[in-house]
Amino acid sequence: MISKRRFSLPRLDITGMWVFSLGVWFHIVARLVYSKPWMAFFLAEL
């Protein structure tokens, strides 16, 4: 992540990290909901 700083602003790196982490989170949640529908209610409670 530090090597990316030469060709992009640190703020864009932080924003990219947030978008990437949110994308991974929603992808995992979507897979859990698809395989185990009851997990959706459990995750929604969190």
Protein Blocks (a to p, Z undefined) as FASTA:
>chain_A
ZZmmmmocfklmmmmmmmmmmmmmmmmmmmmmmmmmmlmmmmmmZZ
